[in-house]
Amino acid sequence: MFSINTLTSHVLCHMPLYITRMRTNHFGMADSGWPGCAKSLKGVILDLCGVLYDSGEGDGVAIPGSIEAVKKLKESDLQLRFCTNETQATREKFVAKLRRLGFDISVSEVFPPAPAAIAVLKERGLRPHLLVHDGLLPEFDGVDKTNPNCVIVGDAAENFSYQNLNEAFRVLIGLEKPVLFSLGQGRYYKETDGLKLDVGVYMKALEYACDLKAEVIGKPSPTFFRSVLNDMGLKPHEVLMIGDDLLNDVGGAQHCGMKGVQVRTGKYRPIDERHPAVTADGTVDNLAQAVDMILSQRGH
C-alpha cells in the first residue's frame, strides 16, 4: 500500500510519461477529428441549398463567401462533388441556375435524386405515379407511366394539394404490393422568406395512410451517398460532407463512414448542436470558414 509520500513521488517521477501520453492521445484525436482530418482528405461533398445559396424568388441568393469557397476547393488538390435532394427542377436547369448565381459547377458534378430514381425504376420494371414539382416532370419523359405500380413523391411544393395526395394514396392502396419512393426525406428547408415544409412530411402521411415504409432515394440513403463516392473513386474515410441539415447531410454521411460538418446557414438551428442522436464532427459559421479551415490544415 502506498503512503502519501510514496504516491506523490511515484506521480512526480512518471509525470513526463503521463504528459507525453496525454499529448499523444490529444494530437491523435485531433488528426482524426475536425479539422485535423482535413490533412488526409481526398475529396469533399457539398450540399447545395442552405450551404451555397438560399432558394427563393427567381434564382434565390448566394450565401456570402460561398462562390469564392467553391472556387478555392476547385483550385485545390481535392475532388469535389455536390449532393442535393433538390427536386423542383431537372438537373440541367438546376445547374444553370447555380451558374447564373456565379458558381462554377458542371452537370456531371451534381447528384440529385431523380436520375437515381429513374435507374431504380428501369432496374425493377416499375411504372410510377408521380407526385412531384412541375419543374421535375421532364426528367421522367422517357419513363413508362401507364398503369402505375408504384408512387414517387418529391418536393412538389404547391402540388401537395389534398386532391393530389389523395390520388397518390389511392394508387398505393389499390396495389397488392404497394411501393412508395421518396426523393429525400427532409422535414423542412429554408427559402429567402423563411422555412418551408419538405417532402418528408408528405412521405410520412402516405406511409401512415397505407401502412408501409417508403424507400428513400437521396440523402440520407447510404446507397445514394455510395453512388457519389463511387463516382469519385474514393473510400468514405477519405471524404468530408458539408451540409446544413444535421440529420440528412451530417448524420447520413457519418452513417456511411464519412466525417460530417454542419454550417450555421440554411436550415441550421442552435438546437442542432445539442441533438440527442447526431453530433456533427464540426460546426462552422458558413462554407467559407469551413473551406479556409480545410485548406489551412493542408498547408494552402
MINUSE-721086 format. One line per field, with one value per residue (C-alpha): residue in three letters; chain; x, y, z. Coordinates in steps of 0.05 Angstrom, whole numbers. Example, Ala and Ser with C-alpha at 12.3 -4.5 7.8 and 13.67 -1.06 7.14 Angstrom:
! MINUSE-721086
res: c(ALA,SER)
chain: c(A,A)
east: c(246,273)
north: c(-90,-21)
up: c(156,143)
***
This chain:
! MINUSE-721086
res: c(MET,PHE,SER,ILE,ASN,THR,LEU,THR,SER,HIS,VAL,LEU,CYS,HIS,MET,PRO,LEU,TYR,ILE,THR,ARG,MET,ARG,THR,ASN,HIS,PHE,GLY,MET,ALA,ASP,SER,GLY,TRP,PRO,GLY,CYS,ALA,LYS,SER,LEU,LYS,GLY,VAL,ILE,LEU,ASP,LEU,CYS,GLY,VAL,LEU,TYR,ASP,SER,GLY,GLU,GLY,ASP,GLY,VAL,ALA,ILE,PRO,GLY,SER,ILE,GLU,ALA,VAL,LYS,LYS,LEU,LYS,GLU,SER,ASP,LEU,GLN,LEU,ARG,PHE,CYS,THR,ASN,GLU,THR,GLN,ALA,THR,ARG,GLU,LYS,PHE,VAL,ALA,LYS,LEU,ARG,ARG,LEU,GLY,PHE,ASP,ILE,SER,VAL,SER,GLU,VAL,PHE,PRO,PRO,ALA,PRO,ALA,ALA,ILE,ALA,VAL,LEU,LYS,GLU,ARG,GLY,LEU,ARG,PRO,HIS,LEU,LEU,VAL,HIS,ASP,GLY,LEU,LEU,PRO,GLU,PHE,ASP,GLY,VAL,ASP,LYS,THR,ASN,PRO,ASN,CYS,VAL,ILE,VAL,GLY,ASP,ALA,ALA,GLU,ASN,PHE,SER,TYR,GLN,ASN,LEU,ASN,GLU,ALA,PHE,ARG,VAL,LEU,ILE,GLY,LEU,GLU,LYS,PRO,VAL,LEU,PHE,SER,LEU,GLY,GLN,GLY,ARG,TYR,TYR,LYS,GLU,THR,ASP,GLY,LEU,LYS,LEU,ASP,VAL,GLY,VAL,TYR,MET,LYS,ALA,LEU,GLU,TYR,ALA,CYS,ASP,LEU,LYS,ALA,GLU,VAL,ILE,GLY,LYS,PRO,SER,PRO,THR,PHE,PHE,ARG,SER,VAL,LEU,ASN,ASP,MET,GLY,LEU,LYS,PRO,HIS,GLU,VAL,LEU,MET,ILE,GLY,ASP,ASP,LEU,LEU,ASN,ASP,VAL,GLY,GLY,ALA,GLN,HIS,CYS,GLY,MET,LYS,GLY,VAL,GLN,VAL,ARG,THR,GLY,LYS,TYR,ARG,PRO,ILE,ASP,GLU,ARG,HIS,PRO,ALA,VAL,THR,ALA,ASP,GLY,THR,VAL,ASP,ASN,LEU,ALA,GLN,ALA,VAL,ASP,MET,ILE,LEU,SER,GLN,ARG,GLY,HIS)
chain: c(A,A,A,A,A,A,A,A,A,A,A,A,A,A,A,A,A,A,A,A,A,A,A,A,A,A,A,A,A,A,A,A,A,A,A,A,A,A,A,A,A,A,A,A,A,A,A,A,A,A,A,A,A,A,A,A,A,A,A,A,A,A,A,A,A,A,A,A,A,A,A,A,A,A,A,A,A,A,A,A,A,A,A,A,A,A,A,A,A,A,A,A,A,A,A,A,A,A,A,A,A,A,A,A,A,A,A,A,A,A,A,A,A,A,A,A,A,A,A,A,A,A,A,A,A,A,A,A,A,A,A,A,A,A,A,A,A,A,A,A,A,A,A,A,A,A,A,A,A,A,A,A,A,A,A,A,A,A,A,A,A,A,A,A,A,A,A,A,A,A,A,A,A,A,A,A,A,A,A,A,A,A,A,A,A,A,A,A,A,A,A,A,A,A,A,A,A,A,A,A,A,A,A,A,A,A,A,A,A,A,A,A,A,A,A,A,A,A,A,A,A,A,A,A,A,A,A,A,A,A,A,A,A,A,A,A,A,A,A,A,A,A,A,A,A,A,A,A,A,A,A,A,A,A,A,A,A,A,A,A,A,A,A,A,A,A,A,A,A,A,A,A,A,A,A,A,A,A,A,A,A,A,A,A,A,A,A,A,A,A,A,A,A,A,A,A,A,A,A,A)
east: c(0,27,38,21,94,108,48,69,139,111,68,124,173,126,95,133,107,35,42,72,14,-37,-4,0,-73,-94,-59,-80,-153,-142,-115,-174,-226,-245,-207,-145,-178,-172,-98,-114,-176,-180,-250,-306,-381,-423,-498,-526,-588,-571,-497,-482,-546,-616,-672,-729,-758,-722,-657,-650,-588,-517,-494,-437,-369,-395,-378,-305,-304,-325,-271,-218,-238,-235,-165,-141,-120,-186,-241,-308,-379,-447,-500,-571,-643,-666,-727,-761,-723,-684,-611,-593,-639,-616,-543,-559,-590,-528,-484,-527,-514,-440,-419,-371,-408,-420,-478,-433,-412,-483,-520,-596,-646,-686,-634,-621,-696,-702,-646,-684,-749,-714,-678,-741,-790,-833,-882,-890,-948,-913,-927,-871,-859,-878,-806,-782,-830,-784,-734,-786,-805,-774,-806,-868,-922,-982,-1019,-972,-948,-911,-912,-855,-862,-814,-815,-879,-890,-958,-974,-982,-1057,-1108,-1131,-1060,-1042,-1107,-1094,-1025,-1058,-1109,-1055,-1016,-1076,-1100,-1035,-1025,-952,-950,-883,-870,-807,-789,-738,-706,-740,-725,-773,-763,-716,-701,-720,-707,-775,-769,-775,-817,-844,-804,-822,-811,-875,-918,-879,-897,-971,-972,-933,-984,-1045,-1021,-985,-919,-847,-822,-757,-716,-675,-630,-598,-591,-595,-528,-538,-544,-481,-443,-461,-426,-365,-362,-361,-303,-267,-256,-269,-314,-258,-224,-284,-317,-391,-411,-485,-537,-582,-557,-596,-595,-528,-484,-518,-525,-452,-429,-471,-431,-364,-351,-338,-396,-391,-452,-455,-494,-531,-594,-638,-588,-616,-576,-613,-577,-513,-549,-583,-590,-573,-529,-467,-430,-355,-351,-395,-375,-406,-410,-379,-325,-300,-301,-261,-209,-201,-193,-141,-104,-95,-68,-17,-51)
north: c(0,68,122,193,210,147,161,233,211,160,211,263,211,189,257,267,199,218,285,250,201,258,297,236,220,292,301,232,252,320,288,241,293,361,400,356,303,353,335,265,283,267,294,339,333,395,403,459,494,525,517,551,590,603,587,636,684,679,641,654,686,661,657,707,676,612,627,641,579,533,565,552,479,471,501,453,381,356,323,360,336,366,322,350,330,385,360,423,425,380,373,414,472,469,474,531,569,557,583,645,657,656,584,546,479,428,379,318,342,347,287,296,241,240,207,154,141,131,80,42,43,13,-39,-63,-54,-4,48,108,153,220,269,318,390,410,431,360,325,330,283,228,240,174,133,90,117,77,34,54,2,50,122,173,233,293,365,382,449,476,409,380,391,345,321,303,269,230,208,181,147,113,86,57,28,-6,-44,-114,-96,-20,13,85,122,188,234,252,256,326,358,429,475,549,598,673,686,632,557,512,442,390,323,281,309,284,219,205,219,168,118,125,122,60,25,19,43,88,74,138,157,215,236,204,138,101,77,149,170,109,127,194,161,110,167,199,132,145,110,141,159,199,245,301,321,393,410,450,390,355,290,281,313,302,241,207,218,193,131,116,126,198,258,308,383,428,501,553,575,549,508,505,519,526,466,423,427,392,338,273,225,261,302,337,326,402,463,525,592,581,546,599,586,510,515,561,512,453,488,515,445,424,480,522)
up: c(0,-20,32,12,4,-38,-82,-92,-111,-160,-195,-199,-224,-281,-296,-361,-385,-366,-403,-464,-466,-458,-514,-559,-548,-557,-623,-648,-635,-668,-732,-738,-717,-745,-771,-766,-811,-869,-875,-902,-943,-1017,-1031,-1007,-1018,-1011,-1001,-1043,-1016,-949,-960,-1026,-1033,-1004,-1052,-1063,-1113,-1180,-1174,-1099,-1069,-1060,-987,-975,-988,-1018,-1091,-1073,-1027,-1084,-1128,-1075,-1069,-1144,-1146,-1092,-1100,-1071,-1112,-1106,-1116,-1099,-1067,-1064,-1051,-1099,-1137,-1163,-1229,-1277,-1262,-1324,-1305,-1233,-1252,-1300,-1241,-1199,-1255,-1261,-1187,-1201,-1184,-1229,-1228,-1283,-1290,-1281,-1212,-1185,-1156,-1145,-1130,-1196,-1241,-1187,-1182,-1257,-1254,-1199,-1239,-1300,-1259,-1225,-1283,-1246,-1274,-1229,-1210,-1199,-1143,-1159,-1177,-1248,-1260,-1249,-1297,-1358,-1321,-1328,-1401,-1423,-1367,-1377,-1330,-1356,-1305,-1248,-1199,-1152,-1129,-1129,-1084,-1089,-1065,-1102,-1065,-1087,-1119,-1050,-1051,-1018,-1086,-1109,-1043,-1044,-1115,-1095,-1035,-1080,-1126,-1068,-1030,-1094,-1104,-1077,-1061,-1056,-1068,-1047,-1066,-1033,-1065,-998,-930,-906,-856,-879,-917,-918,-972,-971,-939,-885,-873,-918,-907,-945,-978,-914,-883,-941,-946,-873,-888,-943,-901,-845,-890,-928,-870,-908,-907,-963,-999,-995,-1056,-1038,-973,-922,-961,-956,-1028,-1052,-1015,-1041,-1113,-1103,-1070,-1127,-1178,-1140,-1134,-1060,-994,-941,-893,-949,-958,-918,-924,-910,-903,-865,-848,-786,-798,-873,-891,-830,-800,-868,-884,-816,-824,-888,-853,-874,-830,-829,-816,-806,-828,-788,-851,-886,-841,-784,-715,-650,-620,-673,-631,-574,-615,-575,-633,-683,-667,-723,-727,-732,-735,-774,-788,-863,-922,-930,-859,-870,-934,-902,-844,-892,-935,-875,-848,-916,-917,-971)
***
